[in-house]
Amino acid sequence: MNKIVQNKSVNCSSCSKEVNSYQIRPAKVGSILIDCCPACYALNEAYKQFKQASLILSKLALDNVDPQTASPNIVVEPIDSNIQAAVELLKRMDGNYFAGVSKIVAGTEANYGHVNSSEPTIVHINLSRIANETKNDNSKRNVIISLAITIAHEVAHVKSFDGKNFVGNEGPSQAEENKVSNWIKANESRLQDLFK
């Protein structure tokens, strides 16, 4: 048997405007759930945030921007606790440190790390070489600091890429290394939890 829903007139709990019962929508205001008319529901904070997120995602899609590269989050391949600690150290220095960088790939190579123009948002580092060269001073602290400085060096290259070349050669990277080293020295007491 079909159930017939009766339409009746009700008032909005927010503005007291009289509307049909099928137009009422529940909305949370603070910690209270109220019944709102369509006009008040559209003014609800959740709806505003949804519209704002929708506009941001639409703009990213139209601009062909990779959301991973545009965000301050970073992917680490393969996952390593020392690299994660180095990444956290750099994020403590600047929460948006990795904006423009899509991922960090650990592997083996002749250098400490590199970036290349075919994948300018990807940082490659030589985890085993960095770990081996700090083995004499085998503290986790020194490995993490060495990784952070190497990653910072390569991130500076990524940020100096103009679409064709890495501008400034080693200048921006050396300056970034010095900046990170000085920040670590000045803030080492705040970083002790990363070195455990």
WOQUIKA-V29971 format. One record per helix or strand of 3 or more residues. SS is the DSSP state (@ for helix, = for strand). FROM is the first residue (numbers start at 0). TO is the last residue. Records with the same first field share a line. If there is no record, write none. Layout:
BEGIN
SS=FROM-TO / FROM-TO
END
This chain:
BEGIN
==8-10 / 17-19 / 24-28 / 31-35 / 74-76 / 102-106 / 112-115 / 118-125
@=20-22 / 37-41 / 44-61 / 66-69 / 80-92 / 126-132 / 134-136 / 139-159 / 170-194
END
